[in-house]
Amino acid sequence: MAGNCSVSDDELFARKLQAEFDKEMEMSEKAKRNQDVSDSDSDITIEPDPPDWEILPSDLEKDMQQIGGKRSDNRTTNAVTELTKRRSKTHDLSDSEEDTEEYVHSQNKDNASTINGSSEVKLNSHNSISSSKKKLNVSHHLSESDSDGSDEKKCTDKSNSSYIKTSKRESLVSKASTKTNSSPKSKLNISHDLSDSDEGQEKKIQSKLSDVKSKKKVPVYPLIKASPKKKLSVCHDLSDSDGNEDQTSNSSQGKIYRTDSPVNVRLKRKQTELLEEENENSNARPKRKLQPCKFGSKCYRKNPSHFEEFSHPDDESRPSTSKGSSDVTPPPKKKMRTDPGSSRSPRLKYKSPADVYKEAQPLSFFLTKVSGIPDEFNTSYAMDLKDILSPTMGNLTASCQFNYMFEIPWIMKQYPEPFRSKPLLVVHGFQGPNKAALQAEAAQYTNIKFCQARLEMAYGTHHTKMMLLLYDDGMRVVIHTSNLIERDWFQKTQGMWISPLFPKLKPTGSKTSGDSPTRFKHDLLEYIASYKAYQLKEWQEHVSNHDMSSARVFIIGSSPGRHIGEKKHSYGHMKLRKVLNENGPPKDQCKSWPVIGQFSSIGSLGPDKQKWLCAEFLQSLATVKGSSSIPLSSINFQLIFPTKDNVRTSLEGYSAGASIPYSIHVAKKQQYLHTFFHHWKSNFRGRNRAMPHIKTYGRPSPSSKEMAWFLVTSANLSKAAWGGLEKNGSQLMIRSYEIGVLFTPKCFGIKEMFSVTNNMYEIDKNTLPLPWDLPLKPYVKGDKPWIWDISYKDLPDSNGNMWCPS
């Protein structure tokens, strides 16, 4: 046929075409390997595809126009435009990357054409616009003059070769066929074949190719894969509006330009749905029966794989660790204990220190805030040092801090900035090097002064923990159990009583006036005077000049010395005995009620419980109104002290035991004491794992629903703190400074007893918010009290540490 290429020319053309293609592939592949491709989504990575090239529909339309030598009719243009729209709608995301790659390879194999005769030319073209399986034929009618022999020479031009890049996830296999006849009207048929039924079919192409002058090679951008964590492949989708916007961004040229973030909203939504479906399927699977852990509820393991192999009694309260769970969060952070009948909202709202203080009136008993427990347990009936010193509590003008241990730089940070330059008096019991170190810490603060408490009794300490806060409109007294060091306000259970704001007395009033029925002002002045320190004279004046008639608690203090006569009943357990004899519960109502003592340190109490513990000390605690001669044998004396495992599994771990001193040498001498011991348990206050440094004493009813009285104090279980009677009970010997406050129902206008509860949402003005749960849990076989000076290497603590004291 005239005008057709010879066989040798066709073969030469095909070889040159293939060589040029291979060269361009190699150059493009090297360039892409050196290119660092990233995406705005940190969880999405881009993986390069094989470096092929693509001709888009608009470029194809231009080629047809140039081959014909004139612009094609409007029908051809409309056909291509309509084609693009239809293929955009049918573009779809493959179910998996492996299936897509298999589909692409099979289509590529079907795309191979062979050269038959002198007029057969092998062409291989691909299209990445759509992954639907439809056949598309676009025919351009050319005039008779378009089939002359001049076009035959142009078909050998290497620069006019074109290729279509195939994406891993989306491919269109097209077979271009051109057929030239001797008839005046020749047709060039271009077929894009996506049907599976055409696999393996060979197409013979006989055509004259005209010169394509302005053909451009447009790269197809690589697939986008989700990160391994998501296990979901994502490709650029043109089926929704996002894809249409990409296509129309340069509609005049018909080119698709890659946007900065090719992962659109629809694909991310699909990804989320697939992940949720996977989680649901994994949760629906039946759980296999697990082997019980030999440690049971005392298991210290944290590795999630351990809980997949072994069961524990408290597994229901343990956060899920299944692999299908994409959001594992500790339950306390998300779940709140709510009472159906309570008006309290589970949503926590910010409360200022003044709001928290007002909510806890009239008892005004608080625990310190604890780091590492749910917020709900720190928003009500809990305050920290910054809250106490907050400007919302008053405009502070001066302060006095009584305590056992100090960290001056940390203390100053707790004061608000405007108050850090205000006068501060520090009352301590340090001597020698410890005193020098304390003064050195405060050298940079010119507003700090010191008062050293006199300790004339051997083994005595200044253990009092009290704040005197002076405001421009009044004065406040805080009696608490925390040392002024950071760790005491971090993850320990501590307690405090915060007084009302005592107003100033009128200038015409007497300094002895302004006292309360509990003689709070009188006892406070007596206690401060026992220091016999000139540095405290100014503060004695401040106390005298304020009206403290609103105080409803009794001061129970201890001051070193041997107290005789009336002074014997001014301090220690004898002061408690006197107050309970005058204001305690009725004898006929609670003579058989148990007595509770809770503390963080134990001293030497003697080899026999009848020497002190169950004699004079229990007699004071068991005193009722009008009588202290109660048969002590009928009293159930219960002592709360942490076990070794309480400490080991605490928030701080074994290090919490450094603040719970009980020596092995003392414990060996008084093993009778262990029969009184009960576990530390504070679930309803959220402090089960916050080891107690608080010291409390009280008398609950056998039903654990009422409380006859309650005492919070700095005094531990020791004769040095509470005092011991000497000379047939004629004098009381005390070694240390201590102070606490006693709550009795009568002084708060309650006719009978305080009510107690284990539900935070049932606390009202008549309810005492105890720091521990009732009823108490006694020690059982295997439970051992915490001893701080022996090693514990059998099991690590909650932080993975052992305890090896030096």
Secondary structure, DSSP 8 states (H G I E B T S, - for coil): -TT---HHHHHHHHHHHHHHHHHHHHHHHHHHHS-----SSTTEEE-------B--HHHHHHHHHHHHTS---HHHHHHHHHHHHHHHHH----S-HHHHHHHHHHHHHHT-----STT-----EEE-S------EEEEEEE-GGGGSTHHHHHTT-GGG-------SS--EEEEE--B--SSSSEEEEEEE---GGGTT-----B------SS---B-----EEE-TTT--EE----SSHHHHHHHHTTTTTT-----S----HHHHHHHHHHHHHHHHHHHHS-----EE-TTGGG-----HHHHHHEE-TTGGGS----TT-S----HHHH-----TT----SS-----HHHHHHHTTTT-EEEE--TTS-GGGTSSSEE-HHHHT-GGG--EEEEEEE-S-B-HHHHHHHS-GGGTTS-EEEEE---HHHHHHHHHHTTT-TTEEEEE----STT--B---EEEEEETTEEEEEEE---BSGGGGTSSB-EEEE---B-B--TTS-TT-S--TT-HHHHHHHHHHTT--GGGHHHHHHHHTB--TT--SEEEEE-SEEEEGGGGGTSHHHHHHHHHHHHS--HHHHTT--EEEE-S-B----SSTTTTIIIIIHHHHT-BTTB----GGG--EEEE--BHHHHHTSSSGGGGGGGS---HHHHHHTGGGGGGEE----TTTT-TTS-B--EEEEEE-TTSSEEEEEEEES--BSHHHH-EEETTTTEEEE-SBEEEEEE-GGGGT-SS-EE--S-GGG--TTB---SS-SS--B--TT--B--TTS-B-SS--TTS--B---
